[in-house]
Amino acid sequence: MLNLHNVSGGYGRRTVVNDISIKVERGETVAILGANTAGKTSLIRAILGLLPRCSGRIEFDDADISSVPAHKRVDFGLACVPEGRHVFSEMSVLDNLLLGAYHRRRQLSEQIRQSDLEDCFRLFPRLAERQHQKAGTLSGGEQQMVAIGRALMAKPSMLLLDEPSHGLAPLMVAEVHAAIAEVNRKGISVLLVEQNVSSALKIVSRGYVLESGRVAVSGTTSELSSNDEVRRTYLGI
């Protein structure tokens, strides 16, 4: 579904993504792991078309999207939950969610819109209770729910999540990761960027470990969990 072939990119003379090749199959959940400054967010930005690309090719659903502008990639079925959530704090939860469906506005009937909102509220019942509340007054975990719900309102075939557990309490991390697993069970492919390796490996089937903008290690969940370097560096074992 998503294929990166030897993708490199960066800013000016500084290359931050180096010759990366990864693949995410339809219906799969894959993790991008690594320490701070490893290039995880830069890789997400490259997939979204926000990082200037130097070389390589990005394919999504058998289409070459390497040169497609960032704002057009959502039409192909890509949606992103950015690091730090970036909700519109002065807007209501409901309006934040509806913004996720902006690119579908001409085809979005009231009936479909309401059905999509109900899907979000089933995934995150707390948002139904707070739908008329300003998003900026919510807790960090609730804002993460808004950010995920907003992305799902775009009706993506693949969801990119950048550090969804960052800054959250352990119980909220478990709740957010359970929601991600539920999203995947509904047929949406997931590319999950995480520094919380032990939690991420519980909900993905495969992973890639980045180091200095390159893929250092890759494998299935069991292969990564049993890899001595991964266990020592990222799992504290």
MODA-V674698 format. One record per pair of residues at least 4 apart in sequence whose C-alpha atoms are under 6 Angstrom apart, sorted by the first residue. I is the first residue (numbers start at 1). J is the second residue. D is the distance in whole Angstrom. If there is no record, write none. Layout:
{{I	J	D} {I	J	D}}
//
This chain:
{{1	24	6} {1	25	5} {1	26	5} {1	60	6} {1	61	5} {2	23	6} {2	24	5} {2	59	6} {2	60	5} {3	22	6} {3	23	5} {3	58	6} {3	59	5} {4	21	5} {4	22	5} {4	57	6} {4	58	5} {5	21	5} {5	56	5} {5	57	5} {6	19	4} {6	20	5} {6	21	5} {6	56	5} {7	19	5} {7	20	5} {7	55	6} {7	56	4} {8	17	5} {8	18	5} {8	19	5} {8	53	6} {8	54	5} {8	55	5} {9	15	6} {9	17	5} {9	52	6} {9	53	4} {9	54	5} {10	14	6} {10	15	4} {10	16	5} {10	52	6} {16	213	5} {17	213	5} {18	213	5} {18	214	5} {26	189	6} {27	187	5} {27	188	6} {27	189	4} {28	189	5} {29	189	6} {29	190	5} {29	191	6} {29	204	5} {29	205	6} {30	191	5} {30	204	5} {30	206	5} {30	207	5} {31	191	6} {31	192	5} {31	193	6} {31	207	4} {32	193	5} {32	207	6} {32	208	5} {32	209	6} {33	194	5} {33	195	6} {33	209	5} {34	38	6} {34	209	5} {34	210	5} {38	210	6} {38	211	5} {38	212	5} {38	213	5} {39	213	5} {45	50	5} {45	51	5} {46	50	6} {46	51	5} {48	70	6} {49	70	5} {57	66	6} {58	64	6} {58	65	6} {58	66	5} {59	63	5} {59	64	4} {59	65	6} {74	78	5} {74	79	6} {77	156	4} {77	157	5} {78	156	5} {78	158	5} {79	151	6} {79	156	6} {79	159	5} {80	159	6} {80	160	5} {80	161	6} {81	147	6} {81	148	6} {81	161	5} {82	162	5} {83	162	5} {83	163	5} {85	144	6} {85	147	6} {89	135	5} {89	136	4} {90	134	6} {91	134	5} {92	132	5} {92	133	5} {92	134	4} {92	135	5} {93	131	5} {93	135	5} {94	131	5} {97	150	4} {100	150	5} {100	151	6} {100	153	5} {100	154	5} {101	153	5} {101	154	5} {104	108	6} {120	149	6} {121	125	5} {121	128	5} {127	131	5} {138	142	6} {138	143	6} {141	172	6} {145	149	6} {146	150	6} {157	188	5} {158	188	5} {158	189	5} {158	190	6} {159	190	5} {160	190	6} {160	191	5} {161	192	5} {161	193	6} {162	193	5} {163	193	5} {163	194	5} {165	173	5} {168	172	6} {168	173	6} {184	188	5} {184	189	6} {201	221	6} {205	220	6} {205	221	6} {206	219	6} {206	220	4} {206	221	5} {207	218	6} {207	219	6} {208	217	6} {208	218	4} {209	215	6} {209	216	6} {209	217	5} {210	214	5} {210	215	5} {210	216	5} {211	216	6} {219	223	6} {219	224	6} {228	232	6} {229	233	6} {230	234	5} {231	235	5} {231	237	5} {232	236	5} {232	237	5}}
//
